[in-house]
Amino acid sequence: MRNTTMVGSGRIGSQSGSMGGMAGSNLTFRVMEDLGVTIVTGHYSEDNPFPIEAVLCEKYGVSRSVLREAVKMLTAKGLLSARPRHGTWVQSERNWNFLDPDVLRWLLERKLSFQLLTEFTQMRLAVEPYAAAMAARSAGRTEVAAIMSAINRMVAAENGDDDPLTSDIAFHVAVMHASGNRFYAQLCDMIDTAARFSIRATNFFKGVAQASAADHKKVADAIVLGDAKAAESAMLFLMQEALDLIAFAKTQTTRPPIIATRGIEIQFPAE
């Protein structure tokens, strides 16, 4: 049975599959989640201003302190702005923090946009190949072990003994951590979030059930050998292939349904 959030209804359903730091048992986080979705989907905007505090407290059945904390979280994500005696209002989309995993997830669930997936993959293309090269130069035994564990999981997934999506994501996250760059490590939650959508999409248009463990192993082997150039090249191939598949997908009329991590079915838009 699916767990759902009744957006804009005041009823907050139970959440499973915690993502981006969301704690389903915490009322503040659940209020933040519901309000975040309503903002990103355009329910609240200049034409339909953000409600006053008393209205939202009554709607969600929460105290002012709970609501204020939820609003504070959304303000930190760039979705809201508040000033004393001026109230709270929805920020322009250009001010939203797209690097925040929650914001990115809400955007992807709002409408699985090829433009959004393209921009996300372009960002990965600019970062992950160089992260692989850095990993080849500096990764220690612990970092290499995490990369090889993810590869072994991908191989197992090809035999039906592991999850192909989570093993694929685990590989890319392990490489980012192995780079030794703390800024890259900060991007891992975002990559985890968006890759859950983009990997399914690109695999569909490639005509495969899952990504190639062999292609990913080329990156891992180069890192183990300390061959930075080969690691960068192999990762560049993976990222460019994904970008090309998204570009190809935009020209197709057959679009796959994407099942999001919270059980929400998302249909590709006819862009």
N, C-alpha and C positions, 0 to 999 in steps of 0.2 A: 504494500500500500504506500502510495506516494505521500511525502510530507510536503505541505505547501504553505506559502505565505499569501494571505489574502491582502493584496496590495491596496492600500487606501481604504480598507474596510474597518480598521480598528481591531480586527481579530488577527492575532499573531500566532501562526501555527508553529509546531515544534520543528526544529531544524536539525538535520543530521549532516555529517560530512563537513565538519568545521573547516572554514577556509579564511585566509587573510586575517586571522586573529579573532574571528567571530566566535563567541562562546554562546551556544544555543541556550544554555541554562541561565544565562544572565539577562535579566529583563532590560537593562539599559542597552545591551548590544542588540537585542531583538527589536527594540524600538528604533534604534539607529538603522538597522537593516531595512525595516519596513519603510522608514522615511527616506532612506537613501534610494531605494528602488523607485518610490513615487517621484522623487526629484529627477532622477536620471531618465525616467520614462516620460517626463514632461507633464506629470499630473499637477505639479506646482510650478508656476512660471510667472511671468509678468502679467499674463492674462488671468491667472488663478493664483493670487499671492499666497505665500506660506502662512498658515493659520497662526493665530495668536496662541500664547502659551496655555491659557485656560481651556481653549477648545481642544488642543491636542492632549492635555492631561485627561480631560473627560473622555475623549475618543479612545485612548489607550488604557485608561483606568490606572494611571501611574501618578506618582507624586511629582511636584515641580522639580525636585532635585534629580530624579531619574530622567525626566525630559530634558532638563538643562544639560546634563552630562551627555545625552545622546546628541543634542544640538551642537555641543562643544566638539564632539568627535567629527560630526559632519562639517563643521567649520574648518577643522584642521585638514580635512580632505579637500577643501576648496569649494564645497558645494553650497555652503551657506555663508552669510555674513550677518553680523548683528552689531547694533550700536544702541547704547542707552537712549531711551525715549524715541528711538527711530524704528524699533522692532527688528525682526529677522526676515531676510529675504534670500531668494535663490540667486546664486552667483551665475554669471555667464559661463557657458561651457568652456570657454578658453581659460578660465581660472581653475578648472577642476584639476586635481592631481591625478593624471593618467598613470603615474607610476605606482599609485596606491592599488594593491590587489583587489580591494573591495570595489573601488570605483571602476576598475577595468572589468571586473566580473559583471557588475550591474550594466555597464555599457554593452558587453557582449550578449547578455541575456535580453537587453532591450531590443536589439536587432543585430543579428550576426552579420555585420557589415564587412564586405570585402575590403573596403577602404581601411577600416580599422585593423583587420587582419594583415593587410599589406604593410601598413605603417609599423605595426608591432614586429612583423618579420624583418622589415628593413632595419629596425633597431637591433634585433638579434644578429642580423648579418654584419652589422658594424661592430658588435661586441664579441660574440662567441668564437669566431675564428681566432681572434687575437688572444682570447682567454685560453683557448686550446694550446696556442703557441707558448704562452706564459706557463701553462701547466707542464708542458714538455721540458721547460727550462728549470722549473723550481718545485714541482710536486714531490712531496715526501712519500714514504711508504704508506702512511694512513690514507692520503689523498688518492694515491694510485689504487689502493685496495678498494676504495669506494667506487672508483670508475670501473674497475674490473668486475666488481660485484654487480653493478648495474648492467654491464654487458652480459654477464652470466644470466641475469634475470631476463634480459631480452631474448637470449637464446632459448631459455626455458619457456618463455611466452610463445615462441614459435612452435613449441611442442605442446602447447596448451597447459603448461604447468605454472604459469605466472600471468600477471595482468600486463598486456602489451602497452597500455597507455602509461601506467605508473612507472613501469620499468624504463620506458623511453624518457620520461621526464626526469627520473632519478639519474639517468646518465648525464643529461645536460646540466642539471643542478650540480652534480659531482664535479664536472669539468669546471664550472664557474668557481666553485669553492677551491678547486685545486690550483687555480690561477694565482692564489695568494693575494689577490687584490680585494681589499675590504669593500670597495665601492661595487665591484662586480657581485660580491656575495650579497649585497643589499638588494640586488635585482632578482634574486632567486625566487622569492615569493611571487613576484609579478610574472616571471617566466612560467612558474608552476601553474598559475591561474589561467593565463591566456593560452598556454600550450595545450591545455585540456580541450580547448575548442579547436585550435588550429591544426593539431596533429590528426584529429579525427577527420577534419575536412580534407587535408592534403592526402591522407591515406585513401580516402574515398575516391578522389579524382585520379590518384595514381593507380587505382584498381587493386589495392592490396588491403588485407585486414589489419596490417600493422607495419611499422617501419622496419627497414632491413637491419638486422643485427650485424650483418657482415659489413655494411657501409659504416655503421657506428664503430665497429671494432677497428676499422682503419685508423680512426682518430685515436682510440685507446692504445693501439699498438705503437703508434708514433709517439704518444706521450710516454709510454713505458721505455721506449728506445731513446728518449730525449731528443727526438727529431722535431724541432719546433716548426720548421718549414712544412714538413709533411703533415703534421697535426693541424696546422692552420689551413692548409690546402684541403684536407679531408673534411674539416668542419665547414669550410666555405662551400664545398660541394653540397653538403646537407642543407645548409641555409639557402643557397641559391636555388636548389631544387624545390624547396618549399615555396619560395617566392614565385618561381615560375609556375608551379601548380596552382597557386592562388590566382595568378594572372590568367591561366588557362580556364580555371573554374568560372571566372567572370563572363566567359564567352559561351558557357553551356546553359542549356535550358533545364537539364535534369539536376536538381539540387537535393542533397541528402538532408534528412532530419538529423539534428544534432542533439544528443541527450546530455544536458548540462549536469554538473556534479550534484546539484540538489534535486535532480529528477525532473527538471523542467524541459519539455521538448521545445526545441528552437528550429524553425524552418529558415533556410537560407532566403534572403531577400532577392527579388527579381530586379537586380541593379543593372 
